[in-house]
Each structure stands twice: as C-alpha cells, then as structure tokens.
C-alpha cells in the first residue's frame, strides 16, 4: 500500500505514534466527514421522514453486504450490532445456557465474551493457555471437551498476546463454536466458511477503523432457526405479522445512529481501496515490532502471530502514562504487568522506533 497516502487519511498519526487500534483504530478523515454530514443533515431536515428511514435501512443492508464480503460469509448471515460484547450476548442468550451446560473457553478471553459466559450460569471449563506456547492451545482446549459440552467460545486472536487461536481445528465437532473476532477482523484475513465456526463477532471500531458502537454478528445459516431470538428489537420482525425475519437480520439488537453508519461505510471503503495487501503489511509490521522490542524488553508475544505485540514491564500502567506524555500511544493490560502495542497496516517504521527509543 501507498503508506504516505494511507497515513494522510488518518490525521491522528501525524502527532502520535498511535499503537492502540486493539482498543480504537485511528479514524479516517472520510469517516469523520461522512459523520459530520449525517449530523448536519439530521439538524437541518430532522429524523422522521420516510426518506430518512428508508435511506438508513438501505445503508444497513449495504453494510451487511460489506461485512459479508469481509468475512467470506453467505447471504443472510449477518446481523448488525454495536459491539462484540453485544453480539456475544445475542448468542449466549439465544442458546439459553444454564448450570447443567458446560462451556469450554480459555483464560485469555476479553470480558466482552467471558462476562457473558459467567452471567449465563453455565459451568465453565477454562483451558489454561495464556502462559503456554500457542502450539499447545489446541491440546489444552481439547482436554476440556466432554460429553456435556454445549458450546466452545473463544477468541480468534487473543486480546492479551495477539496469539492466533486454533478456531478451525475446533469446528465440526458437533458442538456450536462462538468466536470473538474483535482482534482479528480487519487485522488478519477472516473466512468464516473456512473456519467452520457457527458464530463470529466483529468490533468495527478497532481494526476496521469505524466509529464507536459499530460491528456485526455472523450466524451460520443453519443456526438461524436454532438460535432463540432472546434480544428482539423493532428490526427483528416482519411487520405487521410479527414473524421473525427469515435470516440473521432478525438478531439485529437495536438501532445504530445514522452518523455511525455513514462513518463505517466510509471506513470500510477506505480499507477496500487499500486492498488485501494490507493484511500482509500489518503482519510484517508486527514482526518488525517484535524484533525491535526484543532488543530492549521481555516480549510475551510469539513470532508469526497476529498484529498485537505484548511485552512485560515492571510498572506497566506508569510506563503507558510516560509513553503517552511523549505522544506514543499503547495500553497496559490490567493485572498482568504487560503492555500491548497494536500494529496496523498504517503503522510506520518511525512509529516503532519512537516506541523503542523511549524504552
């Protein structure tokens, strides 16, 4: 990709070495402009005309198709959500888990997934993988599977270490597979058909550079009728009969603001313009980040993982604050003594050097 052109579209990269897309990605100029235009339109014309609602519904369908292309998903398999957390709760509520059900997960899950698992009341069998080599994750997960396993729920990419977890290897075992794709979608190539998962969640404000409160849920078409509609919204139904929509759109849990939809469309168009080469560049930047950090600190992330690089720090929170004062943006991972850098296809060698110099 033309790195200079890419970075010119992301103004936050001018003053900052912005290495925190794992929380929020840098917002493109065109997204901010599209959002501003939408707000001005609402200000001047209101938010109640037939034209307004029909335009938003059409935009929602356009975004469904964009997500479908991003994930390699079949028609009718995408619900629009506000976050991975919301998408996970749609699935967990729809499965109706209880104390007699066992769910296999890991000790490396984000609260957006793990919190919902705890709240479900299911019996959790937690595979200890956080401190193991990535190649041992599959065996650790398989050891937790039993005849009572009702669901396997895990991340595609660990938010703690950037390790790519063995999602595809766990599919096809007769047990539903829920994948938290927050640190994968937009960062590495994702093909849900190839992975074989039943449910896949996306947080679009991270690696897809979208506005807040945007994302999606993939539901395998064969699972649509099996998954109970536990979080219905106005958008779930075919009116006036109150029959659920025939596909995954029935799981849309609520409204997404017009400005957010417009900004997301612009962000997805930006990524599409950059092209599929962006994934290879992001992985290469992450490897370069590992190399540079290894010369200074103890790196937690193994080689050839995704686009997050985590390292140890004696006082991680204080270090992150000190780096922020020098306009280098990373984050600490609470309770671990680890600091995480996010490497995107927009990240430059200078960004990495600024981080390493300060260490």
C-alpha positions in Angstrom: 0.0 0.0 0.0 1.0 3.6 -0.5 1.9 4.3 3.1 2.1 8.1 2.7 -1.4 8.2 1.2 -2.8 5.9 3.9 -1.3 7.9 6.7 -2.5 11.2 5.2 -6.1 9.8 5.6 -5.5 9.1 9.3 -4.7 12.5 10.9 -4.0 11.1 14.4 -0.9 9.5 13.0 0.8 12.9 12.4 1.4 13.9 16.0 1.2 10.4 17.6 2.9 7.1 17.3 -0.6 5.6 17.6 -0.3 1.9 18.5 -3.6 1.2 20.1 -6.0 0.0 17.4 -6.7 -3.0 19.5 -8.9 -0.6 21.6 -9.9 2.0 19.0 -8.5 2.3 15.5 -7.5 5.7 14.0 -10.5 7.3 12.4 -10.2 8.2 8.7 -10.8 11.7 7.5 -13.6 10.5 5.2 -15.4 8.8 8.1 -15.3 12.0 10.2 -16.6 13.9 7.2 -19.4 11.4 6.5 -20.4 11.5 10.1 -20.4 15.3 10.2 -22.5 15.4 7.0 -25.0 13.0 8.6 -25.4 15.1 11.7 -25.9 18.3 9.7 -28.5 16.5 7.6 -30.3 15.5 10.7 -30.0 19.0 12.1 -31.5 20.6 9.1 -34.0 18.1 7.9 -34.9 16.2 11.0 -35.0 12.5 11.7 -38.6 11.5 11.0 -39.2 11.5 7.3 -39.9 8.4 5.2 -36.9 9.3 3.1 -34.7 9.4 6.3 -35.8 5.9 7.4 -35.6 4.3 4.0 -32.2 5.7 3.5 -30.9 4.3 6.8 -32.5 0.9 6.2 -30.8 0.8 2.7 -27.5 1.7 4.3 -27.8 -1.0 6.9 -28.3 -3.5 4.0 -25.3 -2.1 2.2 -23.2 -2.6 5.4 -24.4 -6.1 5.8 -23.1 -6.9 2.3 -19.8 -5.2 3.1 -19.4 -7.3 6.3 -20.4 -10.4 4.3 -17.6 -9.7 1.8 -15.1 -9.1 4.6 -15.8 -12.4 6.3 -16.5 -14.6 3.3 -20.0 -15.1 4.7 -23.0 -16.4 2.8 -26.1 -14.4 2.1 -28.5 -13.8 5.0 -25.9 -14.5 7.7 -25.1 -11.0 9.1 -26.7 -9.1 12.0 -25.6 -5.5 12.7 -24.6 -4.9 16.3 -23.0 -2.2 18.4 -20.1 -4.3 19.7 -18.6 -7.7 20.1 -20.0 -7.8 23.7 -23.5 -7.2 22.3 -23.0 -9.9 19.7 -21.8 -12.4 22.2 -24.8 -11.7 24.4 -27.1 -12.2 21.5 -25.7 -15.7 21.0 -25.4 -16.6 24.7 -28.9 -15.5 25.4 -30.2 -17.3 22.3 -28.6 -20.6 23.3 -30.3 -20.5 26.7 -27.3 -21.8 28.7 -27.8 -22.9 32.3 -25.9 -24.6 35.1 -26.3 -28.1 33.6 -24.5 -26.9 30.4 -20.7 -26.9 30.1 -18.9 -24.3 28.0 -15.3 -24.7 27.0 -13.3 -21.4 26.9 -9.9 -20.1 27.8 -8.1 -18.0 30.4 -7.3 -15.4 27.7 -10.8 -14.1 26.9 -11.9 -10.5 26.9 -14.7 -9.5 29.4 -16.9 -8.9 26.4 -17.1 -12.7 26.0 -16.1 -14.0 29.4 -18.5 -11.8 31.2 -21.4 -13.1 29.2 -20.3 -16.7 29.9 -20.2 -16.0 33.6 -23.6 -14.4 33.6 -25.1 -17.3 31.7 -24.7 -19.6 34.7 -23.2 -22.3 32.6 -20.4 -24.5 34.0 -17.2 -23.1 32.6 -14.3 -25.4 31.7 -11.4 -23.0 31.3 -8.3 -24.1 29.3 -5.2 -22.5 30.7 -3.4 -21.2 27.6 -2.3 -17.7 28.4 1.2 -18.7 29.6 1.6 -21.6 27.2 3.1 -21.6 23.7 0.5 -21.0 21.0 1.0 -24.5 19.6 -0.2 -26.1 22.9 -3.6 -24.2 22.9 -5.4 -26.9 20.9 -4.5 -29.7 23.2 -5.4 -27.7 26.2 -8.8 -26.9 24.8 -9.5 -30.5 23.6 -8.7 -31.7 27.2 -11.7 -29.7 28.4 -14.2 -31.1 26.0 -16.7 -33.6 27.5 -20.0 -35.2 26.5 -21.8 -32.3 28.3 -20.1 -29.5 26.3 -22.8 -27.3 24.9 -20.6 -24.6 23.4 -17.0 -23.7 22.7 -16.4 -20.0 23.0 -13.0 -18.3 22.4 -11.2 -15.5 20.6 -9.8 -15.8 17.1 -6.9 -13.6 18.3 -6.1 -13.2 22.0 -6.5 -9.6 23.1 -3.7 -10.3 25.6 -0.9 -11.6 23.5 -2.0 -11.5 19.8 -1.8 -15.3 19.6 -3.9 -16.8 16.8 -6.0 -19.5 18.5 -7.0 -22.8 16.8 -10.5 -21.9 15.8 -10.7 -24.0 12.6 -9.4 -27.1 14.4 -12.3 -26.9 16.9 -15.0 -26.7 14.3 -17.1 -29.6 13.0 -17.2 -31.5 16.3 -21.0 -31.3 16.8 -20.7 -28.5 19.3 -21.5 -24.9 18.4 -18.5 -22.7 18.1 -18.7 -19.0 19.1 -15.7 -16.9 18.0 -14.8 -13.4 19.4 -13.3 -11.8 16.3 -12.6 -8.4 17.8 -8.8 -8.6 17.4 -8.9 -10.4 14.1 -11.5 -8.8 11.7 -9.7 -6.1 9.8 -6.3 -7.1 11.1 -5.9 -10.6 9.5 -7.8 -12.3 6.8 -11.0 -13.9 8.0 -13.1 -16.5 6.2 -15.9 -17.9 8.3 -16.7 -20.6 5.9 -13.1 -21.8 6.0 -13.0 -21.6 9.8 -16.3 -23.5 10.1 -17.5 -21.5 13.1 -21.2 -21.2 13.9 -21.0 -17.6 15.2 -18.4 -14.9 14.7 -18.4 -11.4 16.2 -16.8 -8.2 14.9 -16.0 -4.9 16.6 -15.7 -2.4 13.8 -14.2 0.4 15.8 -10.9 -1.4 16.1 -9.0 -2.7 13.1 -11.8 -1.7 10.7 -11.3 2.0 11.7 -15.0 2.5 12.1 -16.9 4.8 14.6 -17.9 3.8 18.1 -20.8 1.4 18.5 -20.5 -0.4 15.2 -20.0 -4.1 14.5 -21.7 -7.3 13.4 -22.5 -10.9 14.2 -22.2 -13.7 11.7 -24.6 -16.6 12.3 -24.2 -19.7 10.2 -27.4 -20.0 8.2 -28.1 -23.5 9.5 -28.1 -22.0 13.1 -30.6 -19.2 12.4 -33.7 -21.1 13.3 -32.0 -22.9 16.2 -30.9 -19.8 17.9 -33.7 -18.3 20.1 -34.5 -14.7 19.5 -33.6 -13.5 23.0 -32.8 -9.8 22.3 -35.5 -8.8 19.8 -35.8 -5.3 18.5 -38.1 -3.4 16.1 -35.7 -4.5 13.4 -36.2 -8.2 14.2 -39.7 -8.6 12.7 -41.6 -8.7 9.5 -44.4 -6.2 10.3 -47.3 -6.3 10.9 -47.4 -10.1 11.3 -44.6 -10.1 13.9 -42.9 -13.1 12.2 -39.2 -13.0 12.7 -37.2 -12.0 9.7 -36.1 -15.1 7.8 -32.4 -14.7 8.2 -29.7 -13.4 10.6 -31.1 -9.9 10.4 -33.7 -11.0 13.0 -30.8 -10.8 15.5 -30.2 -7.0 15.0 -30.4 -6.0 18.7 -31.2 -2.3 18.0 -30.7 0.9 16.2 -27.3 2.3 15.2 -27.0 6.1 14.8 -27.1 7.4 11.2 -23.7 9.1 11.6 -22.1 5.9 12.8 -23.4 4.0 9.8 -22.2 6.7 7.4 -18.8 6.7 9.1 -18.5 3.0 9.0 -19.3 2.8 5.3 -16.6 5.3 4.6 -14.1 3.4 6.7 -14.8 0.1 5.0 -14.5 1.7 1.6 -11.1 3.1 2.7 -9.8 -0.4 3.7 -11.2 -1.9 0.4 -9.3 0.8 -1.6 -6.0 -0.1 0.2 -6.6 -3.8 -0.8 -5.9 -7.2 0.6 -2.2 -6.4 0.7 -2.9 -4.5 3.9 -3.0 -7.8 5.8 0.5 -8.9 4.8 1.9 -5.5 5.7 0.3 -5.5 9.1 1.8 -8.9 9.9 5.2 -7.7 8.7 5.0 -4.6 10.8 4.1 -6.7 13.9 7.1 -8.9 13.3 9.3 -5.9 13.0 7.9 -4.5 16.2 8.7 -7.8 17.9 12.3 -7.7 16.6 12.8 -4.2 17.9 11.3 -4.8 21.3 13.2 -8.0 21.9 16.4 -5.9 22.0 15.0 -3.9 24.9 12.4 -5.8 26.9 10.9 -9.3 27.5 8.4 -9.9 24.7 5.4 -12.1 25.5 4.0 -12.5 22.0 5.5 -15.3 20.0 6.6 -14.9 16.4 4.2 -15.2 13.5 1.0 -14.4 15.4 -1.4 -11.6 14.6 -0.9 -7.8 14.9 -0.7 -7.3 18.7 2.7 -7.3 20.3 2.8 -7.6 24.1 5.8 -7.1 26.4 6.5 -7.2 30.1 7.0 -4.0 32.2 7.8 -3.6 35.9 5.2 -0.8 36.2 3.1 -1.2 33.2 0.5 1.5 34.0 3.2 4.1 34.8 5.1 3.2 31.6 2.0 3.6 29.4 1.4 7.1 31.0 5.0 8.1 30.5 4.9 7.0 26.8 1.6 8.9 26.4 3.4 12.1 27.6 5.8 11.6 24.7 2.9 11.0 22.2 3.4 7.3 21.9 0.0 5.5 22.5 -0.1 1.9 23.8 -2.1 0.3 26.6 -1.5 -1.7 29.7 -3.3 -5.0 30.3 -4.7 -4.7 33.9 -3.4 -7.3 36.4 -0.8 -8.7 34.1 2.2 -6.4 34.2 2.1 -6.4 30.4 2.0 -3.6 27.8 0.4 -4.1 24.4 1.3 -2.4 21.1 -1.1 -2.6 18.2 0.5 -2.7 14.7 -1.7 -1.8 11.7 -1.2 -1.6 8.0 -0.9 2.2 8.6 2.0 1.8 11.1 5.4 3.2 10.1 8.9 2.3 11.0 9.2 5.6 12.7 6.2 4.8 14.9 8.0 1.7 16.1 11.3 3.5 16.6 9.7 6.1 18.7 8.3 3.4 21.0 11.6 1.6 21.2 13.7 4.7 21.8 11.6 5.6 24.8 12.0 2.1 26.3 
